[in-house]
């Protein structure tokens, strides 16, 4: 009652100044103590399943739209197939990394036949959801046929030849023109099933990855007005889906703009009226949440369209939306999966006029998990928000189109963009009720028109009626802070947002935030494998310096995040427990870049043989090219000085074949002389992707992440000796810090396949 009366007096006093929406409160820097007792007090409810111990191994999957989800899928695959996922205690996801994590937990809940039991999820089931075959598109490059003698060990079997998806099912009479074709497909089916020798998978074992490949264009809303299905196995250039969807969305968007002007601008009712948000939400739920139909058990689940292409129909999206945080809690506590934390951004200005600076991430990073939700600004509250089920939490984390946007540094440009997004109903974020606001304030906010409903902000954003959640990348795009806050001892961070110029923007934002904005914690982020990182992170916002993504050398950078008093150790011999409130964590940073020494040599050799070496005829060239690809994906690394990569298994044939076909032709090359792969533009790929880009990015991520298992002992503990060996190697041969001008010269001169790092001009 007193709170309501105080707020009434405040409104009466401040209503005349309601247009002054730029004011903000002073914020106190939090003092975080990393002692065992403090962490137990803050996170005891989360750590119940781990006997109140801080997480030992955490995985952070960064933002970056569909590009990030593709690479994240590979990171998950690599950790699962190597067995390291069994040791991961917590996964922290942002934006596109959340797409992949949403998919992973949806499969554990909806597709595990043993979900109802109190036994841990079987590792065999988890591995089965990543099972895939080699697309027939790449069979020629890999020299693979349906004769089992051509199949390579540890590589996927070929997909059905007459079906350009990876559907594995007996052909029906109307699918092929001749009895001979039907007999051929039946024979191929029998050969593959015999080779798999996995009767528990049924006759549709590749459905999970097949479904992901086919529904990569998340803005395709389904069977559209042109008769095209959302499931598609053509290339990005050929499918034309995004342009079709734009035509369909225009009339819907016009209608949503009119309704939005009344419900969300004249009044601040937070109604979900955006047609583009609807399409975006449906695409993510369909692709990553819905269970793919099993076409062995549901014959109507896979059909041949009037265009003659084979498709897998949409899964049950109502079921996908029904995933709850209680389901995720059960998967964590009973079934043995890691704790999942979804990171969004909150506490930024909700007004059209935005003149404030981007807030430190310890204030604006808003975490949601089954046990708590909140941020440094709004405080942390028990349980997940009632109005925000997991799929909406993921969507808010990925809402890169939103008028809460703060990343654009130019104030005039940012205000113009945010106003346009607000007026055009392109706000994709979600608002939840602020637990700090009383009922009277909440009701009054609904009644006040523009601009009066902004008056409450003069009392401090932490007391606003609503908390608006949008793209997690506007606070801390790596998702690492949520792990650090919990005292996690070992961090695997997949930094896969768009970073073609190697500016390490998200890494520097985290590093500077830990060292400058969180001074009371005295944390330092150290990566000896990146030369002059401290200096670069002082200058990175100017965009004049960076690291060459196409001469990367260390796909998994090793380092540490430590309290400043431990900085002199140089990440060596770190304490194994949190002593005196100090923090010490080993860091493994994965980057979609090209590549370690052995892979670069293989790519160089493939490029020489397939494009530059002279041959008498095309048959000889194709034969030699195929041999190089088969050798590249068959033999372990033998030419790498890096301790972690010596003797490492080779990457997949699909990755090399994809690179040969898509990354070196005119369509696959960027105007800087380097391949688009693996640094595609984030927004462009989110708008229009393909099953082949998905496969290439997935396989690269799986290759890098799978090798992290080398650093850990069979019992899950870190092998300090191996960590030190790789750390010292990277310190001895760091990736050079360069000017953008220098990188540009070497890119164009070498087409990025023959870059010699010794030629790099370090500043």
C-alpha angles and dihedrals in degrees: 000000000000090000091054093049092048091051091049090054091047092052092048090052098043104035092095090058096047094122091064092090098153097078120111139178128253114261126212119223110243120238106220117193115199095202118130092246095052094047091048090053094048099041107021093121091053094044095050091107092051098049093255095299122138113253112276098202126024133181123209117196109194132215128264111123121248091343089060093045092052094051091040089054087056092048090053090046093050093049093046096047093046091049094240094115089072088068097047110110101184139016119204115193136189128191110309091015085060091057089063094042091049088053092049096051093041089057092048090052105035104029107035104102088206097050094115093058124087092235122108115264109273113251088221091062093048091051091048093063089062094048114124141158131230107269114243086235088075100037095100094050091049096043091236123150133165090268103103090220089075095053114109123225116258090011128110120266116248122274119241109292100221093044113067092200120068094253109143108199139117110274116246121228094259097050099076134038102230138035088239091060091048091050090049093052091047090052092049090050092053092047093052096045091050090049093049092051088190107126092172089066093064122211095303101057098148097053098113096055092035089057092049092050095049097047098048093122097077094183091064102105098200132270098007134201090270092059094250122135122225090238107086138163100189125105125273092254093050105043099065089194100138093056089050091051092048089058090052095045097051098080091040091051093050090055093047091051091058094048091043092055090062104034101037106024108030085037127018100230097140094227118174098236105138115118091200091051089052092052092046092048093047092050094051094045092047097045102038106020107038121083113241114241115254101234092200090062098029107043091186090056091084120040140169111238130218087263090060097247124128116236139178111227124235119281126234104293094182088060091047091054090049094069107122136196087244087061089051091047090053092048088052101042101033107020097042102241121144121267109266120221119188115205123207134159124256138160097052119128113288092194126101089235108070119177100145128104125253106275123238111269093241085070103036104035104102115199127202125187135143092274107040146358134199148081141244090269100045098031127237121285131193119260131008120296110275093222097048116070117187096269091055091045088054091047092051089049088053098042097121091157103069137120089236087075113138105163096090101092098205108088096207093046092046093050092048091049094046092048090050092049091049095048094044093051091243094137105126099175127100130232126218129188113268110242088212093063123087126228093256093054091046092052094044091052089059091053099048118090127213125323097010094069088067091064092089090066090070087071091056133285092252087070098050118131092238136032109216114209123200143148110351089213090077090068111027113343098190096060089224098121092068088058094045091050089059094051095248110185100208125030128198106192121186106202100191104145116123108290108150093157095047093241092148089215097165093044092050091047089055094043095048092043092053094045102037110022095038098045093148089064093050093208125169128196112210128187110168090185090071111066118225093002093156092055093043092052089055090056105028095105089065090062093220099115137043147126127280108255090195094055096043104140094181110060087173109043115199125208141114148254110223143161110269092250088064096048093099090065089071091220091302125127094357118187112268094219136043104263127186091351092299122141126222125170134166111230129211112186118193119198129185094236140124111281174245117313097261094050092047091052090051092049090048092052093047090050093050095048098039098043115013112027116094121245133176093237144356093261092060091046093050091047092050092044092051091050091054092052093047091049091047094056097035108051126063122243113282103160103058122105092196110108093221094051099043107115092358117158114259125259119259124283089237092061093052093042091048091050092050094049102035111021102052105042124087092268091050097050126088122220090254090069096255131106119267087229123118098005103057119166108272100222095039093053092046089054095046125010135152140219090251096055087047091054095046094049093042093052093048091050091047092051094052097041094044091062093059087079086074089073095057134073122234090261091058097255121129117264098227093191093058092043091053092047093055093039092055092045092054091045089053094048107028123177105262122252107231144177115254088240091057092048091049092054094051093044094055093041095052106026081231096273096091104036114149109209091208087067093058115117105227116199 
